[in-house]
Amino acid sequence: MNRRTFLCGLTLGTLSMPLAAEAQRSGQVPRIGFLSNGKPGPASPEREAFRRGLRELGWIEGQTVTIEYRWAEGDPSRYPALAAELVQLKVDVIVLSGPPALQAVRRATSTIPVVFVMLGPIAAGFGAEG
């Protein structure tokens, strides 16, 4: 198992509990906000790894979960507007990677759970050593 597969599985495992609870509570399909610095496209490696991980957990895009993709396309200055869009859509959780995206989402909401994948979150100032 490579590191990317492990991190994706860990992230998606974290997502599965709140999404299952929300889906049971409201009877609606849960919505995930996906914020990336990449570019949109059907062959995006990030997008495909994410979707594959969801499928492995039984979540099928368009059937059991809705994913709202937002792409910064290499321009981190776009993060605040993209984060605001996801908040306005009332997604159940936001998945992202990297400090600039996390900072934008933290400014946009304090109520929507955020799942992020990054190396060294403590060194970047997003947590405390335990």
N, CA, C and O atoms as CSV, one atom per row, in Angstrom:
chain,resi,resn,atom,element,x,y,z
A,1,MET,N,N,0.852,-1.168,0.000
A,1,MET,CA,C,0.000,0.000,0.000
A,1,MET,C,C,0.899,1.233,0.000
A,1,MET,O,O,1.788,1.355,0.843
A,2,ASN,N,N,0.672,2.141,-0.939
A,2,ASN,CA,C,1.498,3.335,-0.961
A,2,ASN,C,C,0.935,4.410,-0.038
A,2,ASN,O,O,-0.201,4.307,0.424
A,3,ARG,N,N,1.721,5.424,0.223
A,3,ARG,CA,C,1.357,6.467,1.172
A,3,ARG,C,C,0.091,7.213,0.746
A,3,ARG,O,O,-0.755,7.521,1.585
A,4,ARG,N,N,-0.044,7.502,-0.535
A,4,ARG,CA,C,-1.216,8.233,-1.017
A,4,ARG,C,C,-2.492,7.437,-0.778
A,4,ARG,O,O,-3.504,7.993,-0.351
A,5,THR,N,N,-2.444,6.127,-1.056
A,5,THR,CA,C,-3.604,5.272,-0.823
A,5,THR,C,C,-3.953,5.250,0.656
A,5,THR,O,O,-5.125,5.330,1.024
A,6,PHE,N,N,-2.927,5.142,1.512
A,6,PHE,CA,C,-3.164,5.132,2.951
A,6,PHE,C,C,-3.809,6.438,3.416
A,6,PHE,O,O,-4.791,6.415,4.157
A,7,LEU,N,N,-3.259,7.578,2.983
A,7,LEU,CA,C,-3.812,8.875,3.396
A,7,LEU,C,C,-5.235,9.060,2.893
A,7,LEU,O,O,-6.087,9.585,3.610
A,8,CYS,N,N,-5.495,8.633,1.665
A,8,CYS,CA,C,-6.840,8.738,1.114
A,8,CYS,C,C,-7.805,7.879,1.922
A,8,CYS,O,O,-8.908,8.317,2.249
A,9,GLY,N,N,-7.390,6.658,2.243
A,9,GLY,CA,C,-8.233,5.773,3.047
A,9,GLY,C,C,-8.487,6.335,4.425
A,9,GLY,O,O,-9.605,6.254,4.934
A,10,LEU,N,N,-7.456,6.909,5.039
A,10,LEU,CA,C,-7.605,7.511,6.356
A,10,LEU,C,C,-8.572,8.681,6.312
A,10,LEU,O,O,-9.441,8.811,7.174
A,11,THR,N,N,-8.420,9.526,5.312
A,11,THR,CA,C,-9.311,10.673,5.157
A,11,THR,C,C,-10.742,10.223,4.931
A,11,THR,O,O,-11.666,10.727,5.569
A,12,LEU,N,N,-10.922,9.285,4.033
A,12,LEU,CA,C,-12.272,8.844,3.708
A,12,LEU,C,C,-12.905,8.084,4.863
A,12,LEU,O,O,-14.115,8.170,5.071
A,13,GLY,N,N,-12.105,7.345,5.612
A,13,GLY,CA,C,-12.630,6.672,6.797
A,13,GLY,C,C,-13.142,7.681,7.806
A,13,GLY,O,O,-14.174,7.470,8.444
A,14,THR,N,N,-12.413,8.783,7.945
A,14,THR,CA,C,-12.836,9.853,8.847
A,14,THR,C,C,-14.153,10.457,8.372
A,14,THR,O,O,-14.996,10.839,9.183
A,15,LEU,N,N,-14.323,10.539,7.068
A,15,LEU,CA,C,-15.537,11.113,6.504
A,15,LEU,C,C,-16.757,10.211,6.683
A,15,LEU,O,O,-17.876,10.705,6.824
A,16,SER,N,N,-16.553,8.920,6.677
A,16,SER,CA,C,-17.689,8.005,6.602
A,16,SER,C,C,-18.632,8.089,7.791
A,16,SER,O,O,-19.845,7.996,7.603
A,17,MET,N,N,-18.135,8.259,8.987
A,17,MET,CA,C,-19.005,8.298,10.163
A,17,MET,C,C,-19.946,9.503,10.148
A,17,MET,O,O,-21.158,9.313,10.257
A,18,PRO,N,N,-19.437,10.755,10.017
A,18,PRO,CA,C,-20.368,11.877,10.025
A,18,PRO,C,C,-21.321,11.860,8.835
A,18,PRO,O,O,-22.480,12.253,8.968
A,19,LEU,N,N,-20.847,11.407,7.666
A,19,LEU,CA,C,-21.725,11.371,6.498
A,19,LEU,C,C,-22.844,10.372,6.694
A,19,LEU,O,O,-23.987,10.648,6.331
A,20,ALA,N,N,-22.543,9.222,7.259
A,20,ALA,CA,C,-23.571,8.214,7.496
A,20,ALA,C,C,-24.600,8.745,8.490
A,20,ALA,O,O,-25.802,8.563,8.295
A,21,ALA,N,N,-24.141,9.391,9.540
A,21,ALA,CA,C,-25.055,9.934,10.535
A,21,ALA,C,C,-25.939,11.025,9.928
A,21,ALA,O,O,-27.141,11.067,10.186
A,22,GLU,N,N,-25.346,11.901,9.128
A,22,GLU,CA,C,-26.108,12.980,8.505
A,22,GLU,C,C,-27.140,12.421,7.538
A,22,GLU,O,O,-28.284,12.876,7.520
A,23,ALA,N,N,-26.749,11.441,6.737
A,23,ALA,CA,C,-27.668,10.860,5.763
A,23,ALA,C,C,-28.848,10.211,6.473
A,23,ALA,O,O,-29.979,10.309,5.999
A,24,GLN,N,N,-28.607,9.558,7.589
A,24,GLN,CA,C,-29.687,8.907,8.323
A,24,GLN,C,C,-30.594,9.945,8.971
A,24,GLN,O,O,-31.809,9.756,9.027
A,25,ARG,N,N,-30.020,11.033,9.458
A,25,ARG,CA,C,-30.797,12.063,10.127
A,25,ARG,C,C,-31.754,12.788,9.176
A,25,ARG,O,O,-32.938,12.939,9.476
A,26,SER,N,N,-31.247,13.222,8.061
A,26,SER,CA,C,-32.029,14.091,7.198
A,26,SER,C,C,-32.711,13.374,6.045
A,26,SER,O,O,-33.655,13.907,5.462
A,27,GLY,N,N,-32.257,12.188,5.708
A,27,GLY,CA,C,-32.812,11.482,4.567
A,27,GLY,C,C,-32.317,12.046,3.243
A,27,GLY,O,O,-32.765,11.612,2.182
A,28,GLN,N,N,-31.406,13.001,3.292
A,28,GLN,CA,C,-30.866,13.595,2.077
A,28,GLN,C,C,-29.485,13.020,1.783
A,28,GLN,O,O,-28.808,12.505,2.673
A,29,VAL,N,N,-29.085,13.115,0.532
A,29,VAL,CA,C,-27.756,12.676,0.126
A,29,VAL,C,C,-26.741,13.672,0.676
A,29,VAL,O,O,-26.881,14.874,0.454
A,30,PRO,N,N,-25.711,13.190,1.396
A,30,PRO,CA,C,-24.703,14.112,1.928
A,30,PRO,C,C,-23.920,14.782,0.806
A,30,PRO,O,O,-23.772,14.234,-0.286
A,31,ARG,N,N,-23.417,15.994,1.105
A,31,ARG,CA,C,-22.656,16.767,0.127
A,31,ARG,C,C,-21.261,17.019,0.664
A,31,ARG,O,O,-21.087,17.488,1.789
A,32,ILE,N,N,-20.271,16.703,-0.153
A,32,ILE,CA,C,-18.881,16.942,0.184
A,32,ILE,C,C,-18.370,18.089,-0.676
A,32,ILE,O,O,-18.562,18.087,-1.892
A,33,GLY,N,N,-17.730,19.055,-0.061
A,33,GLY,CA,C,-17.019,20.093,-0.792
A,33,GLY,C,C,-15.586,19.646,-0.987
A,33,GLY,O,O,-14.935,19.246,-0.022
A,34,PHE,N,N,-15.080,19.700,-2.197
A,34,PHE,CA,C,-13.725,19.262,-2.527
A,34,PHE,C,C,-12.983,20.466,-3.078
A,34,PHE,O,O,-13.286,20.933,-4.176
A,35,LEU,N,N,-12.014,20.974,-2.328
A,35,LEU,CA,C,-11.280,22.177,-2.718
A,35,LEU,C,C,-9.845,21.800,-3.055
A,35,LEU,O,O,-9.123,21.255,-2.220
A,36,SER,N,N,-9.441,22.094,-4.276
A,36,SER,CA,C,-8.122,21.675,-4.748
A,36,SER,C,C,-7.421,22.806,-5.476
A,36,SER,O,O,-8.067,23.678,-6.059
A,37,ASN,N,N,-6.100,22.788,-5.440
A,37,ASN,CA,C,-5.306,23.736,-6.203
A,37,ASN,C,C,-5.151,23.288,-7.646
A,37,ASN,O,O,-4.613,24.025,-8.473
A,38,GLY,N,N,-5.621,22.081,-7.956
A,38,GLY,CA,C,-5.483,21.512,-9.297
A,38,GLY,C,C,-6.443,22.127,-10.300
A,38,GLY,O,O,-7.064,23.163,-10.063
A,39,LYS,N,N,-6.535,21.445,-11.427
A,39,LYS,CA,C,-7.408,21.876,-12.512
A,39,LYS,C,C,-8.497,20.835,-12.713
A,39,LYS,O,O,-8.267,19.645,-12.502
A,40,PRO,N,N,-9.686,21.278,-13.122
A,40,PRO,CA,C,-10.763,20.314,-13.358
A,40,PRO,C,C,-10.467,19.450,-14.568
A,40,PRO,O,O,-9.732,19.838,-15.476
A,41,GLY,N,N,-11.049,18.296,-14.551
A,41,GLY,CA,C,-10.889,17.396,-15.686
A,41,GLY,C,C,-11.189,15.985,-15.238
A,41,GLY,O,O,-10.946,15.629,-14.085
A,42,PRO,N,N,-11.712,15.184,-16.138
A,42,PRO,CA,C,-12.090,13.822,-15.761
A,42,PRO,C,C,-10.905,12.956,-15.360
A,42,PRO,O,O,-11.088,11.964,-14.655
A,43,ALA,N,N,-9.690,13.307,-15.791
A,43,ALA,CA,C,-8.534,12.467,-15.507
A,43,ALA,C,C,-7.672,13.015,-14.366
A,43,ALA,O,O,-6.541,12.564,-14.186
A,44,SER,N,N,-8.181,13.972,-13.600
A,44,SER,CA,C,-7.411,14.534,-12.499
A,44,SER,C,C,-7.044,13.430,-11.508
A,44,SER,O,O,-7.936,12.762,-10.985
A,45,PRO,N,N,-5.751,13.223,-11.238
A,45,PRO,CA,C,-5.343,12.164,-10.311
A,45,PRO,C,C,-5.954,12.341,-8.917
A,45,PRO,O,O,-6.363,11.364,-8.290
A,46,GLU,N,N,-6.016,13.584,-8.434
A,46,GLU,CA,C,-6.620,13.846,-7.121
A,46,GLU,C,C,-8.081,13.410,-7.097
A,46,GLU,O,O,-8.537,12.713,-6.192
A,47,ARG,N,N,-8.783,13.844,-8.117
A,47,ARG,CA,C,-10.221,13.546,-8.191
A,47,ARG,C,C,-10.467,12.040,-8.275
A,47,ARG,O,O,-11.343,11.513,-7.590
A,48,GLU,N,N,-9.701,11.356,-9.107
A,48,GLU,CA,C,-9.907,9.922,-9.274
A,48,GLU,C,C,-9.542,9.140,-8.014
A,48,GLU,O,O,-10.236,8.187,-7.659
A,49,ALA,N,N,-8.472,9.525,-7.340
A,49,ALA,CA,C,-8.098,8.846,-6.091
A,49,ALA,C,C,-9.179,9.052,-5.036
A,49,ALA,O,O,-9.518,8.123,-4.304
A,50,PHE,N,N,-9.708,10.237,-4.958
A,50,PHE,CA,C,-10.762,10.552,-4.000
A,50,PHE,C,C,-12.024,9.738,-4.291
A,50,PHE,O,O,-12.602,9.128,-3.392
A,51,ARG,N,N,-12.437,9.738,-5.539
A,51,ARG,CA,C,-13.640,8.988,-5.921
A,51,ARG,C,C,-13.463,7.488,-5.706
A,51,ARG,O,O,-14.387,6.809,-5.258
A,52,ARG,N,N,-12.281,6.972,-6.023
A,52,ARG,CA,C,-11.997,5.550,-5.819
A,52,ARG,C,C,-12.082,5.196,-4.332
A,52,ARG,O,O,-12.658,4.172,-3.965
A,53,GLY,N,N,-11.511,6.042,-3.488
A,53,GLY,CA,C,-11.575,5.813,-2.055
A,53,GLY,C,C,-12.999,5.829,-1.533
A,53,GLY,O,O,-13.363,5.012,-0.687
A,54,LEU,N,N,-13.805,6.751,-2.031
A,54,LEU,CA,C,-15.218,6.791,-1.633
A,54,LEU,C,C,-15.927,5.505,-2.048
A,54,LEU,O,O,-16.670,4.914,-1.264
A,55,ARG,N,N,-15.690,5.078,-3.292
A,55,ARG,CA,C,-16.336,3.848,-3.783
A,55,ARG,C,C,-15.967,2.644,-2.918
A,55,ARG,O,O,-16.809,1.788,-2.643
A,56,GLU,N,N,-14.710,2.582,-2.493
A,56,GLU,CA,C,-14.271,1.471,-1.648
A,56,GLU,C,C,-15.026,1.444,-0.319
A,56,GLU,O,O,-15.152,0.392,0.307
A,57,LEU,N,N,-15.523,2.592,0.103
A,57,LEU,CA,C,-16.297,2.680,1.342
A,57,LEU,C,C,-17.805,2.605,1.089
A,57,LEU,O,O,-18.603,2.729,2.018
A,58,GLY,N,N,-18.189,2.400,-0.177
A,58,GLY,CA,C,-19.603,2.258,-0.501
A,58,GLY,C,C,-20.302,3.554,-0.879
A,58,GLY,O,O,-21.522,3.568,-1.040
A,59,TRP,N,N,-19.552,4.645,-1.024
A,59,TRP,CA,C,-20.145,5.931,-1.408
A,59,TRP,C,C,-19.989,6.116,-2.909
A,59,TRP,O,O,-18.869,6.115,-3.421
A,60,ILE,N,N,-21.094,6.272,-3.613
A,60,ILE,CA,C,-21.082,6.407,-5.068
A,60,ILE,C,C,-21.494,7.830,-5.434
A,60,ILE,O,O,-22.601,8.277,-5.132
A,61,GLU,N,N,-20.565,8.527,-6.095
A,61,GLU,CA,C,-20.844,9.913,-6.490
A,61,GLU,C,C,-22.086,9.960,-7.374
A,61,GLU,O,O,-22.209,9.195,-8.331
A,62,GLY,N,N,-22.992,10.857,-7.046
A,62,GLY,CA,C,-24.222,11.011,-7.818
A,62,GLY,C,C,-25.340,10.096,-7.360
A,62,GLY,O,O,-26.482,10.261,-7.789
A,63,GLN,N,N,-25.040,9.130,-6.495
A,63,GLN,CA,C,-26.067,8.216,-5.990
A,63,GLN,C,C,-26.209,8.323,-4.471
A,63,GLN,O,O,-27.284,8.640,-3.961
A,64,THR,N,N,-25.114,8.055,-3.756
A,64,THR,CA,C,-25.182,8.082,-2.292
A,64,THR,C,C,-24.467,9.290,-1.698
A,64,THR,O,O,-24.539,9.521,-0.491
A,65,VAL,N,N,-23.784,10.057,-2.531
A,65,VAL,CA,C,-23.088,11.261,-2.086
A,65,VAL,C,C,-22.956,12.221,-3.268
A,65,VAL,O,O,-22.787,11.802,-4.413
A,66,THR,N,N,-23.034,13.495,-2.968
A,66,THR,CA,C,-22.821,14.539,-3.973
A,66,THR,C,C,-21.502,15.224,-3.651
A,66,THR,O,O,-21.226,15.535,-2.492
A,67,ILE,N,N,-20.694,15.458,-4.669
A,67,ILE,CA,C,-19.413,16.131,-4.457
A,67,ILE,C,C,-19.416,17.444,-5.239
A,67,ILE,O,O,-19.645,17.474,-6.448
A,68,GLU,N,N,-19.156,18.511,-4.516
A,68,GLU,CA,C,-19.048,19.837,-5.122
A,68,GLU,C,C,-17.571,20.150,-5.271
A,68,GLU,O,O,-16.892,20.432,-4.283
A,69,TYR,N,N,-17.065,20.103,-6.503
A,69,TYR,CA,C,-15.652,20.346,-6.767
A,69,TYR,C,C,-15.412,21.825,-7.003
A,69,TYR,O,O,-16.184,22.488,-7.695
A,70,ARG,N,N,-14.340,22.336,-6.425
A,70,ARG,CA,C,-13.894,23.697,-6.686
A,70,ARG,C,C,-12.386,23.630,-6.904
A,70,ARG,O,O,-11.658,23.041,-6.105
A,71,TRP,N,N,-11.928,24.241,-7.996
A,71,TRP,CA,C,-10.534,24.146,-8.417
A,71,TRP,C,C,-9.892,25.531,-8.465
A,71,TRP,O,O,-10.411,26.435,-9.120
A,72,ALA,N,N,-8.774,25.698,-7.781
A,72,ALA,CA,C,-8.057,26.980,-7.796
A,72,ALA,C,C,-7.179,27.125,-9.038
A,72,ALA,O,O,-6.726,28.226,-9.352
A,73,GLU,N,N,-6.943,26.042,-9.731
A,73,GLU,CA,C,-6.173,26.033,-10.976
A,73,GLU,C,C,-4.809,26.699,-10.820
A,73,GLU,O,O,-4.387,27.484,-11.669
A,74,GLY,N,N,-4.132,26.376,-9.729
A,74,GLY,CA,C,-2.786,26.892,-9.509
A,74,GLY,C,C,-2.725,28.303,-8.967
A,74,GLY,O,O,-1.634,28.858,-8.832
A,75,ASP,N,N,-3.870,28.906,-8.650
A,75,ASP,CA,C,-3.910,30.282,-8.160
A,75,ASP,C,C,-4.501,30.317,-6.749
A,75,ASP,O,O,-5.718,30.413,-6.593
A,76,PRO,N,N,-3.648,30.240,-5.715
A,76,PRO,CA,C,-4.157,30.223,-4.339
A,76,PRO,C,C,-4.992,31.440,-3.953
A,76,PRO,O,O,-5.748,31.381,-2.983
A,77,SER,N,N,-4.871,32.533,-4.687
A,77,SER,CA,C,-5.686,33.715,-4.366
A,77,SER,C,C,-7.174,33.450,-4.619
A,77,SER,O,O,-8.024,34.222,-4.174
A,78,ARG,N,N,-7.490,32.372,-5.323
A,78,ARG,CA,C,-8.889,32.023,-5.588
A,78,ARG,C,C,-9.549,31.294,-4.415
A,78,ARG,O,O,-10.775,31.192,-4.365
A,79,TYR,N,N,-8.745,30.783,-3.468
A,79,TYR,CA,C,-9.289,29.994,-2.368
A,79,TYR,C,C,-10.401,30.687,-1.572
A,79,TYR,O,O,-11.419,30.048,-1.306
A,80,PRO,N,N,-10.263,31.950,-1.180
A,80,PRO,CA,C,-11.349,32.556,-0.386
A,80,PRO,C,C,-12.706,32.530,-1.093
A,80,PRO,O,O,-13.718,32.213,-0.468
A,81,ALA,N,N,-12.739,32.851,-2.359
A,81,ALA,CA,C,-14.012,32.850,-3.092
A,81,ALA,C,C,-14.549,31.432,-3.249
A,81,ALA,O,O,-15.753,31.204,-3.124
A,82,LEU,N,N,-13.665,30.484,-3.520
A,82,LEU,CA,C,-14.093,29.088,-3.676
A,82,LEU,C,C,-14.598,28.525,-2.347
A,82,LEU,O,O,-15.592,27.800,-2.319
A,83,ALA,N,N,-13.921,28.853,-1.252
A,83,ALA,CA,C,-14.368,28.407,0.077
A,83,ALA,C,C,-15.735,28.999,0.389
A,83,ALA,O,O,-16.609,28.306,0.910
A,84,ALA,N,N,-15.921,30.274,0.073
A,84,ALA,CA,C,-17.218,30.921,0.314
A,84,ALA,C,C,-18.331,30.244,-0.485
A,84,ALA,O,O,-19.449,30.104,0.011
A,85,GLU,N,N,-18.037,29.824,-1.714
A,85,GLU,CA,C,-19.035,29.107,-2.520
A,85,GLU,C,C,-19.452,27.808,-1.845
A,85,GLU,O,O,-20.640,27.492,-1.778
A,86,LEU,N,N,-18.478,27.059,-1.345
A,86,LEU,CA,C,-18.792,25.786,-0.687
A,86,LEU,C,C,-19.616,26.009,0.578
A,86,LEU,O,O,-20.530,25.238,0.869
A,87,VAL,N,N,-19.301,27.046,1.319
A,87,VAL,CA,C,-20.071,27.367,2.532
A,87,VAL,C,C,-21.500,27.744,2.145
A,87,VAL,O,O,-22.452,27.305,2.790
A,88,GLN,N,N,-21.653,28.541,1.114
A,88,GLN,CA,C,-22.984,28.953,0.652
A,88,GLN,C,C,-23.807,27.748,0.190
A,88,GLN,O,O,-25.029,27.743,0.337
A,89,LEU,N,N,-23.156,26.740,-0.360
A,89,LEU,CA,C,-23.855,25.530,-0.801
A,89,LEU,C,C,-24.244,24.628,0.366
A,89,LEU,O,O,-24.968,23.650,0.182
A,90,LYS,N,N,-23.768,24.953,1.562
A,90,LYS,CA,C,-24.072,24.192,2.780
A,90,LYS,C,C,-23.644,22.733,2.673
A,90,LYS,O,O,-24.408,21.814,2.967
A,91,VAL,N,N,-22.386,22.551,2.239
A,91,VAL,CA,C,-21.850,21.194,2.188
A,91,VAL,C,C,-21.728,20.658,3.612
A,91,VAL,O,O,-21.654,21.430,4.568
A,92,ASP,N,N,-21.707,19.337,3.749
A,92,ASP,CA,C,-21.624,18.709,5.061
A,92,ASP,C,C,-20.199,18.646,5.593
A,92,ASP,O,O,-19.987,18.628,6.805
A,93,VAL,N,N,-19.228,18.611,4.696
A,93,VAL,CA,C,-17.821,18.543,5.058
A,93,VAL,C,C,-17.022,19.087,3.884
A,93,VAL,O,O,-17.454,18.997,2.735
A,94,ILE,N,N,-15.842,19.659,4.178
A,94,ILE,CA,C,-14.961,20.153,3.122
A,94,ILE,C,C,-13.656,19.374,3.193
A,94,ILE,O,O,-13.039,19.267,4.252
A,95,VAL,N,N,-13.244,18.833,2.051
A,95,VAL,CA,C,-11.987,18.086,1.927
A,95,VAL,C,C,-11.021,18.967,1.148
A,95,VAL,O,O,-11.381,19.512,0.104
A,96,LEU,N,N,-9.799,19.111,1.646
A,96,LEU,CA,C,-8.817,19.975,0.995
A,96,LEU,C,C,-7.417,19.512,1.324
A,96,LEU,O,O,-7.227,18.587,2.114
A,97,SER,N,N,-6.438,20.155,0.715
A,97,SER,CA,C,-5.041,19.875,1.054
A,97,SER,C,C,-4.269,21.185,1.027
A,97,SER,O,O,-4.489,22.035,0.164
A,98,GLY,N,N,-3.380,21.331,1.966
A,98,GLY,CA,C,-2.471,22.468,1.985
A,98,GLY,C,C,-2.937,23.636,2.829
A,98,GLY,O,O,-4.133,23.903,2.943
A,99,PRO,N,N,-1.969,24.332,3.423
A,99,PRO,CA,C,-2.270,25.457,4.303
A,99,PRO,C,C,-3.080,26.591,3.673
A,99,PRO,O,O,-3.988,27.097,4.332
A,100,PRO,N,N,-2.805,27.023,2.429
A,100,PRO,CA,C,-3.590,28.141,1.892
A,100,PRO,C,C,-5.091,27.821,1.794
A,100,PRO,O,O,-5.928,28.672,2.096
A,101,ALA,N,N,-5.423,26.610,1.377
A,101,ALA,CA,C,-6.837,26.225,1.286
A,101,ALA,C,C,-7.453,26.151,2.676
A,101,ALA,O,O,-8.583,26.594,2.881
A,102,LEU,N,N,-6.721,25.597,3.623
A,102,LEU,CA,C,-7.224,25.482,4.988
A,102,LEU,C,C,-7.456,26.859,5.601
A,102,LEU,O,O,-8.472,27.080,6.260
A,103,GLN,N,N,-6.538,27.772,5.394
A,103,GLN,CA,C,-6.710,29.120,5.932
A,103,GLN,C,C,-7.957,29.780,5.359
A,103,GLN,O,O,-8.709,30.424,6.091
A,104,ALA,N,N,-8.182,29.628,4.068
A,104,ALA,CA,C,-9.364,30.237,3.440
A,104,ALA,C,C,-10.648,29.640,3.992
A,104,ALA,O,O,-11.605,30.368,4.255
A,105,VAL,N,N,-10.681,28.335,4.170
A,105,VAL,CA,C,-11.881,27.688,4.687
A,105,VAL,C,C,-12.114,28.077,6.146
A,105,VAL,O,O,-13.252,28.308,6.555
A,106,ARG,N,N,-11.046,28.150,6.924
A,106,ARG,CA,C,-11.193,28.552,8.337
A,106,ARG,C,C,-11.757,29.956,8.451
A,106,ARG,O,O,-12.507,30.244,9.384
A,107,ARG,N,N,-11.413,30.838,7.518
A,107,ARG,CA,C,-11.978,32.195,7.527
A,107,ARG,C,C,-13.446,32.199,7.085
A,107,ARG,O,O,-14.231,33.041,7.521
A,108,ALA,N,N,-13.803,31.256,6.222
A,108,ALA,CA,C,-15.157,31.222,5.659
A,108,ALA,C,C,-16.177,30.547,6.575
A,108,ALA,O,O,-17.362,30.872,6.516
A,109,THR,N,N,-15.735,29.612,7.422
A,109,THR,CA,C,-16.679,28.895,8.279
A,109,THR,C,C,-15.998,28.364,9.527
A,109,THR,O,O,-14.815,28.023,9.525
A,110,SER,N,N,-16.776,28.306,10.583
A,110,SER,CA,C,-16.292,27.642,11.806
A,110,SER,C,C,-17.222,26.491,12.164
A,110,SER,O,O,-17.047,25.847,13.199
A,111,THR,N,N,-18.210,26.231,11.314
A,111,THR,CA,C,-19.197,25.195,11.630
A,111,THR,C,C,-19.121,23.959,10.733
A,111,THR,O,O,-19.558,22.884,11.143
A,112,ILE,N,N,-18.587,24.082,9.545
A,112,ILE,CA,C,-18.495,22.940,8.636
A,112,ILE,C,C,-17.205,22.183,8.937
A,112,ILE,O,O,-16.132,22.785,8.948
A,113,PRO,N,N,-17.290,20.875,9.182
A,113,PRO,CA,C,-16.072,20.101,9.432
A,113,PRO,C,C,-15.151,20.112,8.216
A,113,PRO,O,O,-15.596,20.116,7.068
A,114,VAL,N,N,-13.864,20.117,8.508
A,114,VAL,CA,C,-12.851,20.138,7.464
A,114,VAL,C,C,-11.947,18.928,7.626
A,114,VAL,O,O,-11.469,18.632,8.721
A,115,VAL,N,N,-11.721,18.232,6.515
A,115,VAL,CA,C,-10.768,17.129,6.478
A,115,VAL,C,C,-9.683,17.549,5.515
A,115,VAL,O,O,-9.959,17.863,4.358
A,116,PHE,N,N,-8.436,17.558,5.993
A,116,PHE,CA,C,-7.362,17.950,5.095
A,116,PHE,C,C,-6.245,16.930,5.126
A,116,PHE,O,O,-6.018,16.243,6.122
A,117,VAL,N,N,-5.562,16.855,4.007
A,117,VAL,CA,C,-4.428,15.964,3.869
A,117,VAL,C,C,-3.236,16.842,3.569
A,117,VAL,O,O,-3.207,17.566,2.574
A,118,MET,N,N,-2.246,16.766,4.454
A,118,MET,CA,C,-1.025,17.539,4.232
A,118,MET,C,C,0.084,16.942,5.075
A,118,MET,O,O,-0.171,16.224,6.043
A,119,LEU,N,N,1.284,17.237,4.707
A,119,LEU,CA,C,2.425,16.811,5.499
A,119,LEU,C,C,2.772,17.933,6.470
A,119,LEU,O,O,2.827,19.100,6.082
A,120,GLY,N,N,3.001,17.587,7.710
A,120,GLY,CA,C,3.450,18.558,8.699
A,120,GLY,C,C,2.438,19.584,9.133
A,120,GLY,O,O,2.780,20.766,9.177
A,121,PRO,N,N,1.185,19.208,9.466
A,121,PRO,CA,C,0.208,20.217,9.886
A,121,PRO,C,C,0.618,20.932,11.167
A,121,PRO,O,O,0.274,22.101,11.347
A,122,ILE,N,N,1.333,20.274,12.050
A,122,ILE,CA,C,1.747,20.909,13.303
A,122,ILE,C,C,2.788,21.977,13.009
A,122,ILE,O,O,2.725,23.081,13.550
A,123,ALA,N,N,3.744,21.646,12.152
A,123,ALA,CA,C,4.788,22.617,11.787
A,123,ALA,C,C,4.190,23.820,11.075
A,123,ALA,O,O,4.730,24.923,11.155
A,124,ALA,N,N,3.077,23.614,10.379
A,124,ALA,CA,C,2.420,24.713,9.659
A,124,ALA,C,C,1.539,25.547,10.583
A,124,ALA,O,O,0.983,26.558,10.154
A,125,GLY,N,N,1.400,25.134,11.864
A,125,GLY,CA,C,0.631,25.918,12.826
A,125,GLY,C,C,-0.833,25.555,12.908
A,125,GLY,O,O,-1.632,26.357,13.393
A,126,PHE,N,N,-1.221,24.352,12.444
A,126,PHE,CA,C,-2.627,23.966,12.454
A,126,PHE,C,C,-2.972,22.945,13.533
A,126,PHE,O,O,-3.997,22.270,13.445
A,127,GLY,N,N,-2.143,22.834,14.523
A,127,GLY,CA,C,-2.424,21.900,15.609
A,127,GLY,C,C,-1.342,21.998,16.660
A,127,GLY,O,O,-0.333,22.675,16.467
A,128,ALA,N,N,-1.553,21.327,17.763
A,128,ALA,CA,C,-0.573,21.343,18.840
A,128,ALA,C,C,0.043,19.969,18.996
A,128,ALA,O,O,-0.622,18.952,18.798
A,129,GLU,N,N,1.293,19.944,19.345
A,129,GLU,CA,C,1.951,18.659,19.610
A,129,GLU,C,C,1.382,18.086,20.890
A,129,GLU,O,O,1.128,18.808,21.854
A,130,GLY,N,N,1.182,16.763,20.887
A,130,GLY,CA,C,0.542,16.144,22.039
A,130,GLY,C,C,1.432,15.421,22.947
A,130,GLY,O,O,0.976,14.867,23.947
